[in-house]
């Protein structure tokens, strides 16, 4: 992957993280930085999964790849949110 691909994956990851957070109902107890990091990781993993299924490169918008990435981001945000809820604050 070239540097331009990495930079675009990070920018797309920011969008993916926000969309993944918006896909969840209710309020999440995590900040914007963890949301963005989850989005970046989801973007990379989603691209790899889409490539594994052979749907990474399609004509037009890669809707299947986007759905995989958003689903992974929503899962990641949900897991982080649940992990935060278990901590006892004093």
N, C-alpha and C positions, 0 to 999 in steps of 0.2 A: 504494500500500500504506500503510495506516495504521500508527501507532506500535505499536498492540497486535499487529498482524500481524508487524511486524519483531521485536518482543520474543518472540513465540511462535515465530517462525522461528529465532531464536537458541537458545532453550531446546530446541526440537526438533533443531536442528543439533548440540547437545551430545550428545544421545541418538544421533543418526545417526552422528556421528563414532565414538562408542564401539562401536556395532553394526558399523560398517564395519571397525573394527580387529579386532573379535572374529570377523568373517567370514573373515579371513585366517589361514592356518595358520602356526604357528611364532611366533617372537618378533620384534617390530618394534623398531627402534632409534630411534624418535622419541618425544618426550615427550608429555605429556597436552595441553599448550597447542597444539602443531601439530595434534594429533588433533582437538581441539575446533574449531580454525579450519577444518580440512578439512571437518568435519561441517557447520559453518555454511554454507560455500560450497556444499557438496553439497546442502544443504537448499534453498537459493535456486535453484541450477541445476536440481535435480530437479523443483522446483515449476514452473519455466519450461518444462521439457521436457514434463512431464505436461500442462500447459496447452496446449502446442503439439499434443499428440496428442489433446486433448479428454478426458482422463481425470482431471483435477484434482478435479472435483466429482462425487462419486458418492454413492449412498445408503450409509450406514454408513461403515466404515473404508475409507480410500483406499489399499488394498493395493498397487496398481500404482505409485502415487506414492511410497510408502514403499520399495518394491523398487528403483525408479530411484534414489532418494536414497541408500539403503544401498550400492547398486552403485557409485555415483559416489564415495561416501566410501571404500569399499574400494579403488577405483582410485587415489584421491588419496593415501591412506595408503601404498599399495604404491609409488607413484612417489616419495614423499618418503623412504621407507625405502630404496629402491634408490639414490637420490641421496646419502643419508648413507653408504651402504656403499662408495661410490667414493672418498670423501675419505680421505686418508692422515692418520692421527693420529700425533703425535710424542710 
